[in-house]
Amino acid sequence: MDDKAIEKRACRRFKIPGATVSYKLGRVLSSKKYVEEYNPVSEISRGGIRFLGQKHPATKSKILLKISIPDEKPSLILKGRVRWVTLLPSLSYKYQIGVEFDPFGEKKDCNPLQILKRLIALEEKFLFAHHSKTRSKAR
């Protein structure tokens, strides 16, 4: 099989209409104040998130995310690392930001397994909804 035909990502990406993210970086993780709030989420997976923002966080910096999803309480709180930042000169937001979530598990520095379970449920809900709409349009 051609290497290009193999999907590099182990996690399926999906969109959640109306989802936003607020975040804290590096040394300010313990601060109550977020660097930026209510940035639109472009897509999310079990492994990470892509969102829009006005500020340019440093690549590889530690980040704490608060992901707000319409009709879902409480917000998802996840730790991760900024993996890439892209300039978006023609949009109302200056940057597109990619974050990889820290591992999920029982250890101190891991994201809680309960959050992973919520992500899996959201993945099933929104991937199923997307596939249903796509099939309806094809008919």
C-alpha positions in Angstrom: 0.0 0.0 0.0 1.2 3.5 -0.8 2.4 5.4 2.3 0.5 8.5 1.2 -2.8 6.5 1.4 -2.3 5.7 5.1 -3.8 8.3 7.5 -1.0 9.6 9.8 -3.4 10.5 12.6 -4.6 7.8 15.0 -7.5 10.0 16.2 -10.5 11.0 14.1 -11.0 14.8 13.9 -14.5 16.3 14.2 -16.2 19.7 14.4 -18.5 20.8 17.3 -20.6 23.8 16.2 -20.3 26.7 18.6 -17.4 25.2 20.6 -14.9 27.7 22.0 -11.6 27.5 23.9 -10.0 29.7 26.5 -6.4 29.1 27.4 -3.5 29.7 29.8 0.2 29.3 28.9 3.4 28.1 30.6 4.0 30.1 33.8 0.5 31.5 34.0 -1.1 28.1 34.3 -1.7 28.7 38.0 -3.2 32.2 37.3 -7.0 32.6 37.3 -6.8 34.7 34.2 -6.8 33.3 30.7 -4.5 34.6 28.0 -7.4 34.5 25.5 -11.0 33.5 25.9 -13.8 32.2 23.7 -11.7 31.4 20.6 -13.5 29.4 18.0 -12.7 25.7 17.8 -12.0 24.5 14.2 -11.8 20.8 15.0 -11.0 18.5 17.9 -10.0 14.8 18.4 -9.0 12.6 21.2 -5.4 13.7 20.6 -5.6 17.4 20.2 -7.4 20.5 19.0 -7.1 23.2 16.4 -8.5 26.7 17.1 -8.3 30.3 16.1 -6.8 33.1 18.2 -5.4 36.6 18.2 -2.1 35.9 20.1 0.8 33.8 19.0 1.7 31.3 21.7 5.2 29.8 21.5 5.5 26.4 19.9 6.2 23.7 22.5 4.8 25.8 25.3 2.7 24.1 28.0 -1.0 25.1 27.7 -4.1 24.7 29.8 -7.3 24.6 27.8 -10.9 25.2 28.9 -13.1 23.9 26.1 -16.7 25.2 26.2 -19.3 23.2 24.2 -22.9 24.4 23.8 -25.4 22.3 25.9 -22.5 20.5 27.7 -21.5 21.1 31.3 -19.0 21.4 32.7 -16.3 22.6 30.3 -13.5 20.2 29.4 -10.2 21.2 31.1 -7.2 19.7 29.3 -3.4 20.1 29.5 -1.3 20.0 26.4 1.5 21.5 24.3 1.3 23.9 21.4 2.6 22.0 18.4 2.2 24.6 15.6 0.9 28.1 14.9 -0.1 29.4 11.4 -0.6 33.0 10.4 -4.1 33.7 8.9 -3.7 37.2 7.4 -7.1 37.4 5.7 -9.4 36.3 8.6 -10.7 38.1 11.6 -8.5 35.9 13.8 -4.7 36.3 13.3 -3.6 32.7 14.0 -4.6 29.1 13.8 -3.2 27.1 16.7 -2.6 23.3 17.0 -2.4 21.7 20.4 -1.6 18.1 21.2 -3.2 16.9 24.5 -1.0 15.4 27.2 -1.6 11.7 27.7 -4.7 10.5 29.6 -4.3 8.4 32.7 -4.1 8.1 36.5 -0.7 9.8 37.0 -0.3 13.4 38.3 0.7 15.0 35.0 -1.9 13.2 32.9 -5.3 14.4 31.7 -8.2 12.6 33.6 -9.6 9.5 32.0 -13.1 10.9 32.6 -12.3 13.7 30.1 -11.2 11.1 27.5 -14.5 9.3 28.0 -16.3 12.6 27.4 -14.2 13.2 24.2 -15.1 9.7 22.9 -18.8 10.4 23.5 -18.6 13.8 21.7 -16.7 12.2 18.9 -19.5 9.6 18.5 -22.2 12.2 18.7 -20.7 14.7 16.2 -19.1 12.3 13.8 -22.4 10.5 13.6 -24.3 13.8 13.1 -21.8 14.8 10.3 -22.1 11.5 8.5 -25.9 11.6 8.7 -26.0 15.0 7.1 -23.6 14.0 4.4 -25.7 10.9 3.6 -28.9 13.0 3.5 -27.4 15.5 1.0 -26.2 12.6 -1.2 -29.8 11.2 -1.6 
